Amino acid sequence: MKYHKIIMAAMLAAALAPATAYARDSKVTRRGAGPMYWMAYEQCFVTDKALSEDRLKRNTDWVAENFLPYGFDMISTDGWIEQGQTVNRYGYITKYDSGWTHDWAYWVEYIKSKGLKAGIYYDPMWMTRTAYEKNLHIAGSDKRTQDVADPGKKFNDFIYWVDANKDGAEAWIKGYVKHFIDLGFDFLRVDFVNYYENTFGSETYRQALQWIAEACGDDIMFSLVMPNCFNDSENELPYADIMRVSEDVFGGGFDFVSGRRRGVYQEGWANWGNAFDGFIGFSGLAGRGRLIMDGDFIRLNTCETDDERRFWVSLMAITGSPIAIADQYDTGAGLEHFYQNREILELNKLGFAAHPLSPNMSSTNSSYWAGQLPCGDWVLGLFNREDSPVTAIINLERQLGIPGGSVENVRDLWTATDLGPAEKTFRTDIAAHSCRVLRLKATNKRYQAEAGGARGKAKYNI
């Protein structure tokens, strides 16, 4: 318990500190919130098979029709890549799956023809078994594929690891990133990095991440998945734009959103079991110009109630996480409107990322999140993680620093209703597994003039 309190105290100090260079400086982190997109996870997970071309096309068309007008502007592949063994002369994959009729170039062009960007799931530290066995020349190097990969250190039977300690490894890793950029991808999701660090050690791992980040530049988003986050994420923060903060969504539901391993921290991946804990646990490192926390994908069709659906979408929007739809054209049919609330989505578009009123997970205030928009308006996300109703009471003056009587209007972003002015305290009942997302318009001119800087964070009340 004493150790837990020390961790929380350190997190609080980090959260209140100004943003530093100890974070990747990119257009993504400067924006402050992650992308809004569709991810091809669900069908792969449910069937344990690679995504088919027909399903990719149907989902792309569904997203373009239903979500592109609301700001969801990207389609990304996910894992189950072992059968993607078709490679070019330098050993880089040219298809998601060798059984596909079309290659990456075709699908990037098709996705872009719909007005969308393309994202790819792959790890530049990987090498296909085919590329290894052919012992191909590495672009930009006098080395060959067998010079940089060791079949004794495999990710699995189909994929080998590239050892960043070997000559030619830098050319391989940077060349792979360039390969994806040249194909027209805007997003790179790099997974299973804890396996790499556990195999080769932290120094080698850090070197590989540095090369990936250098090759990405501002040309492609660098999303990091399954990091160990040792020593307050010192190996990840300088390099990744976006970083996962909890386990995979897997079967989804409220268990993933809030229940799985609740309150239980472990060293190494995954530090936290559910998305809500992950957001609290990493909130001290997050914010505009700092870490963008990734709460993984949303599968609204796995929720039991509409309240849980609103809770899930709201949590991603409030924390600055990517909002990644994993529902599909058939499983998500009829649920589209939960992703189409323009007032909720505006938070992401403005680069908003709130902080919990307390980083102490045993405190009720860790379920209440607050932050300011560039215009000076406050946003409150009040979440009920419990199985029974709660009454949330927020002291606007003491907890947020808003002068009494200066809130001229409170707006509920889900019901799209104006609730009128608020004095020093705001009180509301919240049903089980539900939330309220509120936008507070303050009239105190001096206070608004100071908004949006370092002062634009909630005052923590542990």
N, C-alpha and C positions, 0 to 999 in steps of 0.2 A: 504493500500500500504506500509506503514511504517513497519507493522508487517511482510508482505511478504519479504521485504528487510532484516529484521532481521533473518528470517528463512534461506534465501539464504546465508547470511553471515556466519551463524553457519554451514551450510552445507559445504561451501567452506573451513572453518577452519578444519572441520572434514576430508575432503577429502585430505588435504595437510598434515595432521598429520600422523605419522607412525602407523602401525597396533598395536593394544594393545591387552591385554588379555580380553578386553570387547567384546568378540566374542567367539563363540564355537570353540574350538581347536579340529579339527577332520581331518581325511584324506581327507574329501570332501572340507572343507574350505582351507586346506593347498594346495590342488590342484589348486584352484582359479577359476574354472568354473564348471558349473553344468553338469549333465549327458546328453547324447544324447539318446533319446528313443521314443517309440510309446505309446500314451495314448488313452485309450478307451472312450474319451469324446464325440466325434462328434455324433455317432449314438444315444447315450443315450440322448443327448441334443435335437436332432432333433425329436426323437420319444417320448421323456419323458418316456422312459422305460429302464429297466435293459438290459445290453448287453446279447445277446444269446451266447451259447457255439459255435454254428456254426460260428458266426461272429468273435468270439475271435480266433478260429482256422484259419479261412481264413486270418485274418489280421496278425496273427503270422507268417504264411507261407509267406505272402507278404513281411513282414519286413525282415525275414531271407534271402529271395532271393534277395531283392532289396537294402537293407540298411545296413545289418550287415557288408558287406565288406567295408563300408564307416565309420564304427564306431558307428552306432546306435545299441546298444547291450542290450536293455531292452524292455520288454513289461509290461505295467502297467494297471491295472483296474482303473476305476474311480467310481463315485458315483452311485446314484439310488440303494442304498444298503438295503432299508427298508425291502424287502422281503427275505433278507438273515437271516433267523431266525433259521437255523439248527446249534445247538451248541453242544460242548463237555461237559463232566461232570463238567468242571469248568466254563461253561458259555460263552466260546469263540467261535466265529463263525467258522464253518468248510467249508462253501460254500459261494460263492458270492451271490447266489440266491438259495433259497430252492427248486425251480423248476428245477435247473440244475441236470443233471444225475451224473456229476462228482464233486468231491470236490476240495479244494485248492491243496491238495497234488498231485492229478492227473495233474492239470493244471501247477503247478510249474515244475513237471517232464517233461511234454510235451514241455513247453517253453524252458527248459534247454536242451532238446534233440535237439533243433534247434540251439544251441550255444548261446542262449540268457539268460539274467537274468530276474527275475520276480520282479515286483513292485506291491504294494497293496495300495489302497485308503481305509483308515479307521482311526477312532479316538479312541485311547485307553481310552478316557474319556467317550465313549459311552457304553451303555449296551442295548442289545436287550430286547424287551418286554418279549420274551420267557425266557431268562436267569433270568429276574427279577421274573416272575411269578413262575418259578420252584424253586426259592430260593436256588440256588446251592451253594455248598461249594467253597470258593475262595482259589485257590492254594496259599500255603505259608502263610495262615492266619487261624485263628479260626473263622473268620467272614463268613457271607453268603451274597449273592448278594443283598438281601433286606436291609442289614445293611449299604450299601454304596451308594445306588441309591434312589432317591426320585421321585416317579411317579408324584408328583406335579411340578417337574422341568424337563420337558421333552424337548428333541430336537424336537420330533414330536410324533405321536401316536404309532410309532413302535420302537422308540429309546429313552432311558432315559439317563440323565446325571449322572455321578458318581461324588459325592461331595468329593473333595480332603481333606476336613476338617474331614471326618469321618474315624474312625479306620477301617483298611482293604482296604482303597482306594489305598494306595501306592502299596500293594500287587496286587490289581486288575490291576492297570495301568501298572506297570512293568511286571506283568505276561502276559498281552496282547501283549506287545512288544516282550517278549521272545517267545510267541506262534508264532508270525509271523516270527521271526528269525529261530526258530526250523523248520518251514515249508519250509524254504529256500528262503524267500524273501530278496531282497537286498535294497529295497526302500520302505519307508513308507510315504504316503502323508496324513497329518493330517489337516482336513478341519473344517470350521465353528468355529474357535477358538474365534472369536469376540463374538459369542453367549455365549460361556462359560464365558468369562471375564465379559460380561454385566450381566450375571445371578449371578455369584458367587463373583465378585470383582477381582481386580488385584492381590491381595496377593495370593488368592486361585488359580487363573489362573497360576501365576508364579510358584507356588509349583508343579502343575500338569506338566507344561513344564519341570521343572527340573527333575522330575521322568522319564518322557519320554526320555529325553536326556541321563540320566544316564543308562537307560536300553538299549538305542540304541548303546552307545559306538561307536566303529568303525565297528560294525557288520552290521549296516543297516543305510542308509541315512535317515535323518529326514527333511522332507519337510513340511513347515508350510504355511497354506493357510487361507486367510481372517483374518489377524491380525489387531487389532486396531492401533498398533504402537504408543501408547501414549508415551509422553516424549522421543522422538527420539528413539523409539523402545527399551526402556530399559528393557521391560519384555520379549522381543523375542531374542535379539541379543546373549545373553549368552548361548542359548539353541539350536536354530535351525541351521541346516546346510544351508538350502535354504529357502527363504521367498518370498512370492508373494508381488508384488509391485504395482499392479493395479487390476482393475476389471477382471471378467471372460471374456474369449474370446466371449462367447455367439454366435451371428451370424457371428462374424469375420469381414473380409473385412478391408479396410483402416480406417474405423471408429474406430475399436478396436485398430488398430496399432498406430494411431496418432490423430484421431479426437475427440473421445468421451470425453466430458467435458474438452476439451483442456484448459490447464492453470488454471483450477479450483480446488483448494485444499479444502478438507473437513477434519475435525477432526474425527478420527475413520475410520473404514473400509467403503468404500475403499478410502484411501487418494487421489488417482488419478484415473481418469476414463479410460485412455488409456495407453498402454504399454510404449510409448515413454516418456510421462510425468512421469510415475512411475520410469523409469530408471534414468531420470534426477533428480527427487526428492530424490531418495535414493542413488544416486551415491557417495555422501560424506561418506556413511557408508560402501561402497563396495570395494572389491579388494581381492587379494590373502591373505589368513589368516584372512579375515574379512567376511562380509556378501556376500553370493551369491544371487544375485537378480533373481527372477523368474518372467518372463514376460508372463506366462501361455502358452497355446498351440498354435500351428500353424495350420491353416486351409487354405491352399493355394487355395483350390477350391472355396473359397469365394471371392478371389481377382478379380478385373476387368481387370488387365493387368499383363503382365510378369514383368514389372518394379516394381509393388507392391509386387510381389512374391519375387523378389530378395531383395527388401527393407526389407521385414519381416524376411527372413532367416539371412540377414546380421546384422540386429539389434540384434537378439538373439546371434549371434556369437561374435559381437563386445563387448557386455556388459558382457559377461561371464555367461549369463543366460543358464539354460537348453535349449536344442534345442529339443522340444517335438512335434513330428509329430502327429497330430490328424486327418489328412486325412486318408481315408481307402482304401482298395484294389479296391473298385469300384469308390469312389469319387475322389481318388488321382491318378487314372490310367492316364498316360500321363504326370503327373507332377513330376515324380520321380527325374528327372535330376536336379531340383532346390535344392534337398537335397543331391546331389551327387558331389558337387564342393569340391574336396579335399583340395584346397588351402584355401577356406573359413572355412571348417571344421577343418583344422589344427589349427586354432586359439583356438578353444575349446580344442583340444587335448593337446595343450601347456599350458592350464590353463590361457589363456589371458583374461583380463578384462580391457577395456579402460575407460576413463573418458571424460565427455564433456569438451570442451574448455571453456565453461562457464556454471555454474549451474543456471544462470538466464534465466528462460524460455522465457522471452521477448527478449532475445538476439539471433541473428542469430547463434552465436557461440555455443549455446546449442544444435544445430543440427549437430555439427561437433565433432567427438570423436577421441581420440588419446591415444596411449599407446605403450609400448615397449615389444618386445618379449625377451626371455632369451638370444638370440644371439646378441641382440643390435639393430636389425631392428625395425623401427617404423611402426606402422599400423595406417592408417587414415581411418575413416569411415565418409564420407561426405554425409549427408542425406538431401533431399529436402522434407519437410513435406507439402509444399504449393501446390496449384492447378495450378500454372504456373511455367515456368522454372526460375532457379536462377543461378547466377554465384558465385561460392565459391572461395574465395581468402584466402589462408593460408600463413602467414608469418612464414616460417619454423624456422628462427632464433629467432624472437621475441616471437612467441607463443609456440614453442616446445623446443627452446633452441638448435636446431641443427646448428652448425657453417655453415656459408655460403659456398657453394661450396663443402660440404662434402657428399652430397647425390649423389652417383654414378649411382643409378638407381631407378626409380619409376615403380612398377609393378601393373597393374590392375588385381585384383584377379578374377573378373568375366569374363573378355575377355581373360584372360591368356596371356596378351601382356606386353612387356617391353616398357616403354615410354621414357627411357633414363634418363640422369642426371637432377637434379633440382638445382637451385641456391637458393636465399633467399626466393623466393615466388613461391608458386604453385597455379595455377589458372585453373579452369575447369568449364564448363557449365553442369548443372544437370537438367534433365527433371523433370516435375511434378511427385511427388510420386515415385521418383527414388533415386538412390544412387550410389556412387562410393566407392569401398573399395580398398585401395592402400597400398602396402608394400614398404617402403623406406629403401634402403640399404645405410647406412652411412659408409664412408671410414676413418673418423677421428679415429685413433686407441685409443687415450686417451678417446675420447667420448664413444667408444664402451666398453672400459674396465670398465667404470662407469655404464653402462647400467644394468638394472635388479634389482637394489637396490631401496632405497627410491627415488632416482633421476628418476626412470623409470616411472614418471607420467608427464602428460602434464602440462606446465605452463598455468595457467588459465588467460584468458583475458576477463574480464567481460565488 
